[in-house]
Amino acid sequence: MKLSVKSDYAARAVLGLARYYSAGQALRVEQLAAEQNVPSNYLVQILIELKAQGIVRSLRGKEGGYLLARAPAHISMGDILRAMHGAVFDTPALSDPECPPELRAAWQRLRHHLERAADGITFQQLLDEGGDKEKMYYI
């Protein structure tokens, strides 16, 4: 399974917005792009797709920009992958009547496990993991 750079950039954008969620602060595309090292012209397209899926929302005006539409604990990597690609995992074999049933069952198990794994990783967990690293002291 190979994911596109689009899913990586979308995850970076959501993680960046998650860092500002508790402050309720909206970020401008340019600031978010710079902080996450993502091209701003591509980020705009990604944010529009994330907005259509109810993951981010936008504010207009002087203090405008983008912010998460819900808490980081309620946004998973699976949500991001589905917003960008429509499915966490898909293969033509799942709907191919010529695919042997035992192989189709194996593909279904793989899809189930990948979806569970992706849905089990929330952006709050990622924030918590990142916060732990910042607290570590090296001698």
BELDASUL-V378422 format. One record per backbone hydrogen bond with DSSP energy under -0.5 kcal/mol. NH is the residue of the N-H (numbers start at 1). CO is the residue of the C=O. Records with the same first field share a line. If there is no record, write none. Layout:
# BELDASUL-V378422
NH = CO, CO
This chain:
# BELDASUL-V378422
7 = 4
8 = 4
9 = 5
10 = 6
11 = 7
12 = 8
13 = 9
14 = 10
15 = 11
16 = 12
17 = 13
18 = 14
19 = 15
20 = 17
21 = 18
23 = 20
24 = 20, 21
25 = 20
27 = 66
32 = 28
33 = 29
34 = 30
35 = 31
36 = 32
37 = 33
38 = 33
43 = 39
44 = 40
45 = 41
46 = 42
47 = 43
48 = 44
49 = 45
50 = 46
51 = 47
52 = 48
53 = 49
54 = 51
55 = 50
56 = 50
57 = 67
59 = 65
64 = 61
65 = 59
66 = 27
67 = 57
69 = 55
70 = 55
74 = 71
75 = 72
77 = 118, 121
78 = 118
80 = 76
81 = 77
82 = 78
83 = 79
84 = 80
85 = 81
86 = 82
94 = 91
95 = 92
96 = 92, 93
97 = 95
99 = 96
103 = 100
104 = 100
105 = 101
106 = 102
107 = 103
108 = 104
109 = 105
110 = 106
111 = 107
112 = 108
113 = 109
114 = 110
115 = 111
116 = 112
117 = 113
118 = 114
119 = 115
120 = 116
121 = 118
122 = 120
123 = 72, 75
124 = 72
126 = 122
127 = 123
128 = 124
129 = 125
130 = 126
131 = 127
132 = 128
133 = 129
134 = 130
135 = 131
136 = 132, 133
